Protein backbone atom coordinates (compact mmCIF):
# COMPACT_ATOMS: atom_id res chain seq x y z
CA UNK A 1 0.00 0.00 0.00
CA UNK A 2 2.80 2.39 0.88
CA UNK A 3 4.53 1.68 -2.45
CA UNK A 4 1.31 2.52 -4.32
CA UNK A 5 1.16 5.80 -2.42
CA UNK A 6 4.76 6.63 -3.39
CA UNK A 7 4.05 5.69 -7.01
CA UNK A 8 0.92 7.88 -7.11
CA UNK A 9 2.83 10.76 -5.54
CA UNK A 10 5.61 10.44 -8.12
CA UNK A 11 3.05 10.34 -10.96
CA UNK A 12 1.44 13.49 -9.61
CA UNK A 13 4.84 15.22 -9.57
CA UNK A 14 5.41 14.27 -13.21
CA UNK A 15 1.99 15.59 -14.19
CA UNK A 16 2.76 18.91 -12.50
CA UNK A 17 6.10 19.11 -14.33
CA UNK A 18 4.45 18.44 -17.70
CA UNK A 19 1.78 21.05 -16.97
CA UNK A 20 4.53 23.62 -16.47
CA UNK A 21 6.06 22.72 -19.83
CA UNK A 22 2.70 23.15 -21.57
CA UNK A 23 2.26 26.60 -20.06
CA UNK A 24 5.80 27.75 -20.90
CA UNK A 25 5.90 30.07 -23.86
CA UNK A 26 2.17 30.55 -23.94
CA UNK A 27 2.13 34.16 -22.80
CA UNK A 28 3.12 37.05 -25.00
CA UNK A 29 5.76 37.96 -22.42
CA UNK A 30 7.34 34.54 -22.79
CA UNK A 31 7.25 34.87 -26.58
CA UNK A 32 9.19 38.15 -26.28
CA UNK A 33 11.81 36.23 -24.30
CA UNK A 34 11.81 33.45 -26.91
CA UNK A 35 12.58 36.05 -29.60
CA UNK A 36 15.48 37.43 -27.59
CA UNK A 37 16.88 33.96 -26.95
CA UNK A 38 16.42 32.92 -30.59
CA UNK A 39 18.42 35.98 -31.64
CA UNK A 40 21.11 35.05 -29.11
CA UNK A 41 20.89 38.46 -27.40
CA UNK A 42 21.17 39.28 -23.74
CA UNK A 43 18.59 41.62 -22.22
CA UNK A 44 20.89 44.61 -22.39
CA UNK A 45 21.67 44.23 -26.12
CA UNK A 46 18.03 43.41 -26.94
CA UNK A 47 16.79 46.48 -25.08
CA UNK A 48 19.44 48.71 -26.66
CA UNK A 49 18.41 47.63 -30.16
CA UNK A 50 14.81 48.51 -29.27
CA UNK A 51 15.82 51.80 -27.58
CA UNK A 52 14.34 50.60 -24.29
CA UNK A 53 15.83 50.10 -20.85
CA UNK A 54 17.05 46.64 -19.86
CA UNK A 55 14.86 46.95 -16.76
CA UNK A 56 11.82 47.31 -18.98
CA UNK A 57 12.70 44.12 -20.88
CA UNK A 58 13.42 42.36 -17.60
CA UNK A 59 9.96 43.38 -16.38
CA UNK A 60 8.39 42.08 -19.58
CA UNK A 61 10.13 38.72 -19.26
CA UNK A 62 9.27 38.47 -15.55
CA UNK A 63 5.64 39.18 -16.53
CA UNK A 64 5.57 42.24 -14.28
CA UNK A 65 4.99 44.55 -17.25
CA UNK A 66 2.38 44.28 -19.98
CA UNK A 67 3.38 43.93 -23.63
CA UNK A 68 1.59 46.69 -25.53
CA UNK A 69 0.92 47.17 -29.24
CA UNK A 70 3.82 49.59 -29.60
CA UNK A 71 6.31 47.01 -28.33
CA UNK A 72 4.86 44.33 -30.61
CA UNK A 73 5.28 46.59 -33.65
CA UNK A 74 8.78 47.59 -32.53
CA UNK A 75 9.96 43.98 -32.15
CA UNK A 76 8.33 42.98 -35.44
CA UNK A 77 9.96 45.84 -37.33
CA UNK A 78 13.41 45.55 -35.75
CA UNK A 79 13.82 41.78 -35.88
CA UNK A 80 11.44 40.58 -38.62
CA UNK A 81 9.21 38.80 -36.12
CA UNK A 82 5.65 37.95 -37.05
CA UNK A 83 3.18 40.17 -35.19
CA UNK A 84 0.63 37.35 -35.35
CA UNK A 85 3.07 34.94 -33.70
CA UNK A 86 3.91 37.47 -30.98
CA UNK A 87 0.24 38.10 -30.22
CA UNK A 88 -1.11 34.55 -30.45
CA UNK A 89 1.77 32.10 -30.77
CA UNK A 90 0.34 30.88 -34.08
CA UNK A 91 2.49 30.56 -37.18
CA UNK A 92 6.24 31.03 -37.47
CA UNK A 93 8.29 33.25 -35.17
CA UNK A 94 10.01 35.06 -38.01
CA UNK A 95 8.49 36.40 -41.22
CA UNK A 96 9.63 34.70 -44.38
CA UNK A 97 11.92 36.93 -46.38
CA UNK A 98 10.53 38.11 -49.67
CA UNK A 99 12.47 36.56 -52.52
CA UNK A 100 12.41 38.29 -55.86
CA UNK A 101 12.72 36.45 -59.18
CA UNK A 102 16.43 37.19 -59.68
CA UNK A 103 17.32 36.02 -56.18
CA UNK A 104 15.36 32.81 -56.65
CA UNK A 105 17.17 32.18 -59.95
CA UNK A 106 20.52 32.88 -58.30
CA UNK A 107 19.80 30.33 -55.57
CA UNK A 108 18.69 27.79 -58.14
CA UNK A 109 21.87 28.29 -60.18
CA UNK A 110 24.03 28.14 -57.05
CA UNK A 111 22.49 24.82 -56.02
CA UNK A 112 23.51 23.30 -59.38
CA UNK A 113 27.23 23.87 -58.67
CA UNK A 114 29.58 21.33 -57.11
CA UNK A 115 30.87 22.01 -53.58
CA UNK A 116 34.21 23.16 -55.00
CA UNK A 117 32.57 25.76 -57.22
CA UNK A 118 30.36 26.89 -54.35
CA UNK A 119 33.46 27.52 -52.22
CA UNK A 120 35.02 29.49 -55.09
CA UNK A 121 31.86 31.59 -55.38
CA UNK A 122 31.92 32.31 -51.66
CA UNK A 123 35.52 33.48 -52.09
CA UNK A 124 34.49 35.83 -54.90
CA UNK A 125 31.61 37.16 -52.82
CA UNK A 126 33.98 37.84 -49.90
CA UNK A 127 36.32 39.75 -52.23
CA UNK A 128 33.41 41.83 -53.54
CA UNK A 129 32.20 42.57 -50.00
CA UNK A 130 35.68 43.73 -48.99
CA UNK A 131 35.84 46.03 -52.03
CA UNK A 132 32.40 47.42 -51.21
CA UNK A 133 33.43 48.05 -47.59
CA UNK A 134 36.46 50.05 -48.75
CA UNK A 135 34.30 52.41 -50.85
Residue, then its C-alpha position, 0 to 999 in steps of 0.5 A: x500500500x505504501x509503495x502505491x502511495x509513493x508511485x501515485x505521488x511520483x506520478x502526480x509530480x510528473x503531471x505537475x512538471x508536464x503542466x509547467x512545460x505546456x504553459x511555458x511560452x504561452x504568454x506574449x511575455x514569454x514569446x518576447x523572451x523566446x525572440x530574444x533567446x532565438x536571436x542570441x541576445x542578452x537583455x541589455x543588447x536586446x533592449x538597446x536595439x529597441x531603444x528601451x531600458x534593460x529593466x523594462x525588458x526584464x519586467x516584460x520577461x518576468x511578466x511584471x509589465x504588460x506587452x503593448x501594441x507599440x512594443x509588438x510593432x517595434x519587435x516585429x519591425x526591428x527583428x522581422x518577427x511575425x506580429x501574429x506569432x507574438x500576439x497569439x503564438x500561431x504561425x512562425x516566429x520570423x516572417x519569411x523573407x521576400x524573394x524576388x525572381x532574380x534572387x530565386x534564380x541565383x539560388x537555383x543556379x548556385x544549387x547546381x554547382x559542385x561544392x568546390x565551385x560553391x566555395x570558389x563563389x563564396x571566395x568571390x563574394x567575400x572579395x566583392x564585399x571587402x571592395x564594397x566596404x572600402x568604398 
